[in-house]
Amino acid sequence: MSKKSQTTGVPKRRRRRSQPGAAEGAQNITAGADESSYKSRAEREEQLQRWVIRGILAVVGLLILLVAIAFAFEQLIIPNQVVATVEGQGITVREFQQEYLLERNRLLLQLDQIQNSGIDFQQLAQQEPYASWINEVNVPDQLGLRVLNDMVDDRLLAREASALDVSINDDAVRQAVEAYFGFDPTAVALIGVEPTATPEPTITPSPFVSPTPTSTPEPTATPDPEATAATEDDAAAEEPEVTAQPTVVEPTLSAEEVRENFVETERDYRSYFDREGVAAETLDTLFERNALETLLAEALIPADAGLLYADVRHILLDDEEQALDAIAALKQGESFAALARAVSTDPGSGARGGELGEAYVGNYVPEFRQAIEEAEVGALVGPIESEFGFHILQVRSKEERSGEDQDSQRERARQQAVQQLKDTLREDHDEAVVIHDIWLNHIPRS
């Protein structure tokens, strides 16, 4: 049989001839695939790390941004928020907080001085203005409201002073500082100078100055009943043995020493407020306000202005109906003195038939003072309502007095004139004053 006849119709599998390098190539492909797969995981891990780092940096950046925003809000935005406006001019949180700290620490210094002076503080605490001071340092909201109202009044007063062409300069401010600490350059200049007929002045500067011009009451000495009961015979019989005591002479400070004490006192005072967070500019503003009020007071009541004195009698009653009945009785011929003794609720003047005597009218409450100023001599006036009740008054005589002997009363009159001007300005500009409730949230609580 031939080879052709031996073959079948089924094709035979052809064995592929292996080519040189084929196996090696396959191995390279496998190795390349493994290497590619390994690099991808490394890259993914590296990329993940980069994402983590970027995320951390983003969070840190966000935190820094939030802190910066909070800092800017706390230090820039809040301090410049407005707690009140006066004629369109704003009072900022920063200004309010500074004034609050200044006034609170002034009160604390004053109360501390009183406590260390040996005066019965508990008894003094029942008197004004000390009772109000104690309440204010213990009730921040009460002090805060008073400070804010004072700031409003000061803004209105400054505008009025400008309208009256009253302005301050460096000399006026320096004089205000000296007055604040009780330093009188004129009196100091006389120290060591042989007096002609003038006693040598004594200057005692003190850093603790009352926020309002008041005098600290001295304790009243109570007489010892046993010592009072002693007779002259007893004193002669029991003549005590006297031991000579050395004479102590208080050293007199020279003018230069007094000036140095003043400078040191002012420096210590400023340092104290600096430690309490009060800016030097805020303390300077206090002296500037004092200087402006002094110049304004002098403009309102000049040195040659006369002061009104009046001889007055009055009847004080609890309600208006009683006062009207009393006026009707007086007009029907009832004796003023007899009626005052019978019905007046003022025990002092009532016992004297209503007589108050001759006095400077500035010593009376505003309503009573105004009634005297407007009354005709001899006329019955009333009822006039005051914090004490209803007054019926009669002016016996009125006259104006001037001269150096009226200096103390003139100073009192000037203080009253400035305060009255503040009250009038506040009433006249009430609609131009707006106080926002946010001031309550910004009272320093430390």
C-alpha positions in Angstrom: 0.0 0.0 0.0 1.2 3.3 -0.9 1.9 6.0 1.7 -1.0 8.0 0.4 -3.4 5.2 0.8 -2.3 4.8 4.5 -3.4 8.3 5.5 -6.7 9.0 7.1 -9.1 11.9 6.6 -8.4 13.2 10.2 -5.9 15.9 10.1 -2.9 15.3 12.2 -2.0 17.7 15.1 1.0 19.7 14.0 3.5 20.1 16.7 4.5 23.7 17.0 8.1 24.2 16.7 9.4 26.0 19.6 11.1 29.2 18.6 14.3 30.3 20.1 13.8 32.8 23.0 10.0 32.1 23.3 10.2 30.7 26.8 12.4 33.5 27.9 10.0 36.0 26.4 7.1 34.5 28.3 9.0 34.6 31.5 9.8 38.3 30.9 6.1 39.1 30.3 5.1 37.4 33.5 7.8 39.1 35.4 6.8 42.4 33.8 3.2 42.0 34.9 4.2 41.2 38.5 6.5 44.2 38.5 3.8 46.5 37.1 1.3 45.2 39.7 3.8 45.9 42.6 4.5 49.5 41.4 0.8 50.3 41.3 0.3 49.3 45.0 3.3 51.4 46.0 2.0 54.3 44.1 -1.5 53.9 45.6 0.0 53.8 49.1 2.2 56.9 48.3 -0.9 58.7 46.9 -2.9 57.8 50.0 -0.2 59.2 52.2 -0.2 62.4 50.2 -4.0 62.6 50.6 -3.6 62.1 54.4 -1.0 64.8 54.7 -3.0 67.1 52.5 -6.1 66.4 54.7 -4.2 67.1 57.9 -2.8 70.3 56.4 -6.3 71.3 55.3 -7.7 70.7 58.8 -4.8 72.6 60.5 -5.3 75.4 58.0 -9.0 75.5 58.7 -8.4 75.6 62.5 -5.9 78.4 62.0 -8.4 80.3 59.9 -11.1 79.8 62.5 -8.8 80.9 65.3 -7.8 84.0 63.2 -11.5 84.8 62.6 -12.3 84.4 66.3 -9.4 86.6 67.2 -10.3 89.2 64.7 -13.9 89.1 65.9 -12.8 89.3 69.5 -10.2 91.9 69.1 -11.4 94.0 66.1 -15.1 93.5 65.5 -16.5 93.3 69.0 -14.5 96.2 70.5 -15.8 98.4 67.6 -19.4 97.4 68.1 -21.6 100.3 69.2 -23.3 100.2 72.6 -24.9 103.7 72.3 -25.2 106.6 69.9 -25.3 110.3 70.7 -26.4 112.6 67.9 -25.2 109.9 65.5 -21.8 109.5 67.2 -21.2 106.0 68.5 -19.8 104.8 71.8 -17.9 101.6 71.2 -17.6 98.5 73.4 -13.9 99.3 73.8 -14.6 102.8 75.1 -17.4 101.5 77.4 -15.2 98.8 78.9 -12.3 101.1 79.5 -14.5 103.7 81.3 -16.1 100.9 83.3 -12.7 99.6 84.5 -11.6 103.1 85.3 -14.6 104.0 87.4 -14.8 100.6 89.2 -11.2 100.8 90.3 -11.6 104.4 91.4 -14.4 103.4 93.6 -12.4 100.4 95.0 -9.5 102.7 95.8 -11.8 105.2 97.5 -13.6 102.6 99.6 -10.2 100.9 100.5 -8.9 104.3 101.8 -12.0 104.8 103.9 -11.7 101.3 105.4 -8.1 101.9 106.3 -8.8 105.3 107.8 -10.2 103.9 111.1 -13.7 105.3 110.4 -16.6 102.9 111.2 -17.2 101.5 107.7 -20.5 99.8 108.5 -22.0 103.1 109.7 -20.6 104.9 106.7 -22.0 102.4 104.4 -25.5 103.6 105.3 -24.8 107.1 104.0 -24.6 108.5 100.6 -22.7 108.5 98.3 -20.9 105.6 100.0 -23.9 103.3 100.0 -24.3 103.8 96.2 -20.5 103.1 95.7 -20.7 99.8 97.6 -23.8 98.7 95.6 -22.1 99.6 92.3 -18.9 97.7 92.9 -21.0 94.7 93.9 -23.6 94.9 91.1 -21.8 95.3 87.8 -25.0 96.0 85.8 -25.8 98.9 88.1 -22.3 100.4 87.7 -22.3 99.7 84.0 -25.6 101.6 83.4 -24.3 104.6 85.4 -21.1 104.6 83.5 -22.8 104.5 80.1 -25.2 107.3 81.1 -22.3 109.4 82.3 -20.6 108.8 78.9 -23.7 110.0 77.1 -23.9 113.1 79.3 -20.2 113.8 78.7 -20.7 113.6 74.9 -23.6 116.0 75.1 -21.7 118.4 77.3 -18.7 118.4 75.0 -20.9 119.3 72.1 -22.5 122.1 74.1 -19.0 123.4 75.2 -18.0 123.5 71.6 -21.1 125.5 70.7 -20.2 127.9 73.5 -16.6 128.2 72.2 -15.2 126.6 75.3 -12.2 124.4 74.7 -9.3 123.0 76.7 -5.5 123.2 76.2 -2.5 121.6 77.8 -2.4 124.1 80.7 -6.0 123.5 81.5 -5.5 119.7 81.5 -2.4 120.1 83.7 -4.4 122.2 86.2 -7.1 119.5 86.2 -4.4 116.9 87.1 -3.1 119.0 89.9 -6.5 119.7 91.3 -7.4 115.9 91.1 -4.4 115.1 93.4 -4.8 118.1 95.6 -1.7 119.9 94.5 -1.8 123.7 94.6 1.3 125.2 92.8 0.6 128.6 94.2 0.4 127.4 97.8 3.5 125.2 97.3 5.5 128.2 96.0 4.9 130.0 99.4 6.5 127.2 101.4 9.6 128.5 103.0 8.7 132.1 102.2 8.4 134.4 105.3 4.7 135.0 105.6 3.4 138.5 106.1 0.0 137.7 107.6 -0.7 134.5 105.8 -0.3 131.1 107.6 2.0 128.6 105.9 0.0 126.2 103.7 0.1 122.5 104.3 -0.1 120.4 101.1 -0.9 116.7 101.3 -1.4 115.1 97.9 -3.3 111.8 97.9 -3.8 109.4 95.1 -7.1 108.3 96.4 -9.5 110.9 95.0 -13.3 110.7 95.4 -15.2 110.1 92.1 -17.5 112.9 93.2 -16.6 116.0 95.2 -17.6 114.9 98.7 -16.1 115.2 102.1 -15.4 112.2 104.2 -17.3 112.6 107.5 -15.3 112.4 110.6 -16.5 110.3 113.5 -18.4 112.3 116.1 -16.8 112.3 119.6 -19.2 111.1 122.3 -18.8 112.8 125.7 -18.1 110.5 128.6 -20.9 110.9 131.1 -18.7 110.0 134.1 -16.1 112.6 133.1 -18.8 115.2 132.7 -20.2 114.5 136.1 -16.9 115.3 137.8 -16.9 118.5 139.9 -14.2 121.1 140.4 -13.7 119.9 144.0 -13.1 116.4 142.8 -10.6 117.7 140.3 -8.7 119.6 142.9 -8.7 116.7 145.3 -7.3 114.3 142.8 -4.7 116.3 141.0 -3.0 113.9 138.6 0.7 113.6 138.4 1.9 114.9 135.1 4.9 113.3 133.4 6.6 115.6 130.9 6.5 114.3 127.4 9.0 115.1 124.7 7.7 117.6 122.2 7.4 116.0 118.7 7.8 118.4 115.9 6.4 117.2 112.6 9.0 117.7 109.8 7.9 120.3 107.3 8.4 119.4 103.7 10.1 121.8 101.4 8.5 123.0 98.2 10.7 120.7 96.2 9.8 117.7 98.3 6.1 118.4 97.9 6.5 118.6 94.2 8.4 115.4 94.1 5.7 113.7 96.2 3.1 114.9 93.8 5.0 113.6 90.8 5.5 110.2 92.5 1.9 110.1 93.5 0.7 110.7 90.0 3.1 108.1 88.6 2.0 105.4 91.1 -1.6 106.2 90.4 -1.1 105.7 86.7 0.8 102.5 87.3 -2.0 101.1 89.3 -4.6 101.6 86.6 -2.2 100.3 84.0 -2.0 97.1 85.9 -5.8 96.9 86.0 -6.0 97.1 82.2 -6.9 100.8 82.0 -5.2 102.5 79.1 -3.2 105.7 79.7 -5.4 107.4 77.1 -8.5 106.6 79.2 -7.1 108.1 82.3 -6.0 111.2 80.3 -9.6 111.5 79.0 -10.8 111.7 82.7 -8.5 114.7 83.3 -9.6 116.3 80.0 -13.3 116.0 81.0 -12.5 117.5 84.4 -10.7 120.4 82.6 -13.6 121.0 80.2 -16.2 121.0 83.0 -14.1 123.5 85.0 -13.8 125.9 82.1 -17.5 125.4 81.3 -18.5 126.1 84.9 -16.4 129.3 85.0 -18.2 130.4 81.8 -21.6 129.7 83.3 -20.8 131.4 86.6 -17.9 133.9 86.2 -15.8 135.0 89.2 -17.7 138.3 89.5 -21.2 136.8 89.3 -23.4 137.4 92.2 -24.9 134.5 94.2 -28.5 134.6 95.4 -29.2 134.5 99.2 -32.7 134.5 100.5 -34.5 134.5 103.9 -37.2 131.9 103.5 -39.8 130.1 105.7 -41.8 127.1 104.6 -44.4 124.5 105.6 -43.8 120.9 104.5 -46.7 118.4 104.1 -47.0 114.9 102.9 -49.6 115.3 100.1 -50.9 118.0 97.8 -54.4 118.1 99.2 -53.1 119.0 102.7 -50.9 121.6 101.1 -53.8 123.2 99.3 -55.8 123.2 102.6 -52.9 124.9 104.3 -52.7 127.6 101.6 -56.4 128.3 101.9 -56.0 128.7 105.6 -53.1 131.1 105.2 -55.1 133.2 102.7 -57.9 133.4 105.3 -55.5 134.9 107.8 -54.1 131.9 109.6 -50.7 132.6 111.2 -47.9 131.1 109.1 -45.8 130.4 112.2 -48.6 128.8 114.1 -49.7 126.6 111.1 -46.1 125.5 110.6 -45.7 124.5 114.2 -49.0 122.6 114.0 -48.8 120.7 110.7 -45.3 120.9 109.1 -43.5 117.6 108.8 -40.1 119.2 108.9 -39.3 119.0 112.6 -36.4 121.4 112.5 -38.0 124.4 110.8 -41.5 123.5 112.1 -40.5 124.1 115.7 -39.3 127.5 114.6 -42.5 128.4 112.9 -41.2 127.3 109.5 -38.2 129.6 109.5 -35.2 128.4 107.5 -33.3 131.7 107.9 -31.1 133.4 105.4 -29.0 131.1 103.2 -27.5 130.6 99.8 -30.3 129.2 97.7 -28.0 126.7 96.0 -28.1 124.7 99.3 -31.7 123.7 98.6 -33.1 121.0 96.4 -33.6 122.1 92.7 -37.4 122.5 92.9 -37.3 124.5 96.1 -34.4 126.6 94.8 -36.2 127.4 91.5 -39.3 128.4 93.4 -37.3 130.9 95.5 -35.6 132.3 92.5 -39.0 133.0 90.8 -40.9 134.1 93.8 -41.8 137.6 94.7 -40.8 138.8 98.1 -43.7 138.3 100.6 -45.9 136.2 98.2 -47.2 132.7 99.2 -45.8 130.1 96.8 -46.9 126.5 96.5 -47.5 123.7 96.6 -44.0 122.9 95.3 -43.3 119.2 95.1 -39.8 117.8 95.9 -38.4 114.5 97.1 -39.4 115.5 100.6 -43.0 116.3 100.0 -45.1 119.4 99.2 -43.8 122.8 100.2 -45.5 126.1 100.9 -43.0 128.8 101.1 -42.7 132.5 101.6 -39.6 134.6 100.7 -38.9 137.3 103.3 -35.9 138.8 101.4 -33.5 138.2 98.5 -30.2 139.6 97.5 -27.1 138.8 95.4 -23.7 138.7 97.0 -20.3 138.6 95.4 -16.6 138.8 96.5 -13.8 136.5 97.6 -15.8 135.5 100.7 -18.2 133.7 98.4 -15.6 131.5 96.7 -16.7 128.2 98.4 -20.3 128.9 97.6 -19.4 129.9 94.0 -17.6 126.6 93.5 -20.7 124.8 94.7 -22.9 126.9 92.4 -20.7 126.0 89.5 -21.0 122.3 90.2 -24.8 122.7 90.4 -24.8 124.7 87.1 -22.9 122.0 85.2 -25.1 119.2 86.6 -28.2 121.2 85.7 -26.9 121.8 82.2 -26.3 118.0 81.9 -29.8 117.3 82.9 -31.2 119.9 80.5 -29.2 118.6 77.6 -30.2 115.0 78.3 -33.9 116.0 78.4 -33.6 118.2 75.3 -31.7 115.5 73.2 -33.4 112.5 74.5 -34.6 111.4 71.0 -31.0 111.7 69.7 -29.7 109.3 72.3 -30.0 105.5 71.7 -28.7 102.9 74.1 -28.4 99.4 72.8 -29.0 96.3 75.0 -25.7 94.7 74.0 -23.8 96.8 76.6 -25.0 94.2 79.2 -23.0 91.5 77.4 -19.8 93.5 77.4 -19.4 94.4 81.1 -15.9 93.3 82.3 -16.6 90.6 84.9 -13.1 90.0 86.2 
